[in-house]
Amino acid sequence: MPVSLFRIDQEKLSRILKSEFELWAHNFDQRPIPQAQESRAFFIQWFAVFAPECFEQSLVKAISNFAYETKQHVDFKRKKWYELLPIEIALYALLSDSSWIDIARANLNHHNSELRRFVLESLLLVVEKLRFDDPYMLGPVSDNLRTWHMGSGETVLFLSMTQGDSKMKQIQIKRWLDQVNMSPDDREELKALSNGEFIPNPFSYHVSQFTCYILLRLASHETPLQSSFVSKMPNRRIQIIPEAFQLEFPVVLGSLIWQRINKHPLFQPFIRLEQVET
């Protein structure tokens, strides 16, 4: 559908992004973790993927500083890592530094099913930036299949949407089918994928759920904190922000964002592996 008249209020959006991060950081480490935390993190992640031009350098620097400081905490590996995870992945989208997804890749096969699901959902928006042949992705996915982890088939579907040659993907999936003693449900799903069948996108509900938050947040009045949390953050890590952040905003930024969304595999109704003759 044509969206040539769809405009983005860059000033307002920059303020909202700053406000969402400040609110998220202000409420960090509450237990139990409020639902709003996950929604705010997804909001930041969504714009990091589809509208990185909307992030001011100062905000990207503040987010990375907060993440860096949090990772130095003595309790980070025990209970803080998963709350920070979506923000780390947003930084990966903004800076293309793979170190920000190290923890996510290492926990795709986490023994806790809820955390394993959360890790997968946190990676969904950056699926286009990931590679199928990444050993740090293939290893955990293979382990999920071997140990009959709940949702193992979905990690394969996720991996099939990453960058990579279709023939290579087809060979790997057939290798799993031949060599791995997986659950009957996973075997059925991988066979369908290997045969080029259209598989309903299992991630649609998750995306639509948080898209509702995005729409409501953009339509609401701005609610920044009384004092600027960002200005009080430590400045121990200096990030070199890519030149792309220096560009002027295009008049049709809205149309550009729309195109990016339409091309993203996560927003397609089906997942299908292109068939290649061997």
N, C-alpha and C positions, 0 to 999 in steps of 0.2 A: 504494500500500500504506500502511496506517496506521502512523504512527511517533510516536504521541502519547507513548510512554514513552521515546523516544530523548532522552537528556540530554547536555548538553555540560559537561565539567568546565572551567569558564572559567579557573580559576587555573592548572591544568596546561597548558591550551592557550596561555595568555599566556606562560608560561615557555618552552614549546616554540618558539613563534614568535620570542621573543627569542633563544633558543639557536641556532635555524636562521639567523637574520640574523647573529649574531655569528660563527658558523662560516663563513658565506658571505663576510662582510667580511674575516675573518682570512685566508682563502685567495684573496682577490681578486688578480688580476693574475698568477697563476701561468701559465706557458706550458709545455706545452699546457694549456688550460683543463680541469680535471678534470670528469668527468661529474657528480660530486656537486654541483658549482657550479650546473649547470643545474637539477638536481633540487631543490636548496634554494631557488633563485630561484622555481621554479614553485610550490613549497610556499607560499612567502610570497604569491605572486600569487594563488593559489587562494583562500586565506583572506581576502585583501584584497577579492576579488570577492564571495565567498559568506558571509563572516562578518566584516565590517569591525568589528563590535562587539567582537571579541576582541583588537583592537590597542589597547594602552595608549597614551596620549598621548606618553609618553616614548619609546616605541619608534618611533612614526610620526615624531617629531621627529628621532630618531637616524638613521633611514633617509634622511630628506630631507636632513639635514646631510651625510651620507656621499655621497649622490648629487651634491649641489651642489658639494662640495669636489672630487670626482672630475672633474666637468665643467670645472673650472678648470685641470686638469692640461694641460701642454703637449702630451702625447701622446694626449689624449682622442680627438680626431677620427681619429687614425691607427689606434689599436689597443685603446683602452679602451671605446669607445662600445657595442660589441655585447655585452660581458659585463655592462655596467650596464643594458642595455636592459630586461630583464624586471623589474628592480627599479624602473626609472622608470615602467613601465606599472602596476606595483602601486601606486605613489604616485598615478598618475592615477585608479586605482580608488578609492583612499582619499580623495583630496582634490578630485577632479573639476576639476583644473587641467590644461587642454589642453596647456600648455607641456611637460608631462612625456611627451607622445607625439609631439612635433614631430620628433624624430630617427627614430622608427619610421615615421611617415607618409612622411618624405622618402626612406626607404630601402626602401620596398615594391618598388621597381623597381631595386634594386642590381644592378650588373653581375655580381657574384659570386653564382652560383646558391645556394651553401650559406648565405651571409649573407642572401640574399633569402628563403630558406625559413625561416631562423631568425627574421627580422623578422616574417614572417607568423605563425609559431607563437607568438611572444611576444605578439601582439595578439589571439589567439583568445579568451581569456577575457573581454576587455572589449568584444567585438563588439557587445553590446547597448547599450553606452554611446555607440557611434560612429554617425555619420549617413551615409547613402548619398550625399547631395548635397554632402558635404564636398569642396571642390575639391582639397584636399591629399591626399585619398584617390583621387578619380576620376582625377586626372592620372597618378599612377604606375601605376594599374591599366590605363589606356588605353595607356600607353607599353609595358607588358608585352605586351599583345596585339599592338601594332604591330611590336615587335622580336622576336616569336616567342620570348620568354623561356620557359624551362622552368617549368611550373607556373602559367602565365598564367591558365588557366581556373579554377584554385583561388582565385586572388585575386578573380575575379569571384564565385565561389560564396561566399567570405568576405564580400564587400561586399553580397551579396544578403541576408545575415543581419542587417545593421545596421538602425538605425531609418530609417524612411522610408515614404512612400506606395507601395503596390504598383504603382500605375499609373505613377508616376515611374520606378520601377525597370524596369518593362516597356519603357517608351519608350527609356530609356538603353541597355538591352541590344539592342533592335532597331536603335538608331542605330549601335552597334558592329558589328552584323551587316551593316548596309548600307554603312558607311563605312570600315571597317578591313579591311585585307588581313591576316587572321590565319591561324594554322596550321589545317589541316583538323580536327585533333582539338579545338582550342579552338572552332572554328565549330560542330562537332557538339554539343559540350557546351552552348554558349550557346543553340543552337536548342532543345535539350531543356529548358533552363531557361526560355526564353521561352515554350515551349508548355505550361508548367505540369506537366511530368513530374517524377516523384519521382527525385531523384538521390542515390545513396548518399553519406552524409557521409564525405568523404575525410580528415577530421580526427580520426575516432574513435580510431584507433590511437595517435596522439600523446597524446591525453587519457588513454586507459586506461593507457598506459605510465607516466605520471607519477602517476596515481591510485594505482597500486600502491606507489609510493614514499611517498605520503601515508599510506596504510593501514599500511605497515610502520613508518613514523616515529612514528605515533600509538600504535602498539602497543609500541614500544621504550622502554627506560629513558631518562630524560633525561640528556644528556651536555653540560652547559654548559662553556664554557672555564674554565680555572682563574682567570683574571682577567677582569673585566668589560670587554670591548672597548667596549661602548656608552658606559660612563661616561667613557672617555678621548677620545671624539669631540669635535671642535671644535664650538662653538656659535655659528657666525657667521650662521646664517640662522634666523630665528624663524618658525615655521609657526603659523598660526591653525588649530587643529584644530576641525572642525565639531562642533556641539553634540551630534550623534548619538553621539559617543564618550563623552559624559557620562551617557548613559542607563544604567539598571540592566539587567542581563541578564535577558531573559524566561525563565521556567521552561522553556518549550518552545522554546528556541533551536534545538535539534536539528531539530525539525519545521520551523521557519522556514527553516533552511539547506536542508533536503531539498526544500522547495517551490521555493526559488530555483534549485536545481540542475535540478529537473524542468522548469521553465519556460525554462531557458536553451537557445537553439537549438543550441549546440555539443554538447549531450547527446542530441539527437534523431538517430534512425538515418538520416533522409533530409533533404535540403534541397529545398524546393519554393517556387516563386514563385507566390503567389496570383494567380489570373487575374482581370483586371478588363476589363469590356467597354469598348471604345473607340468 
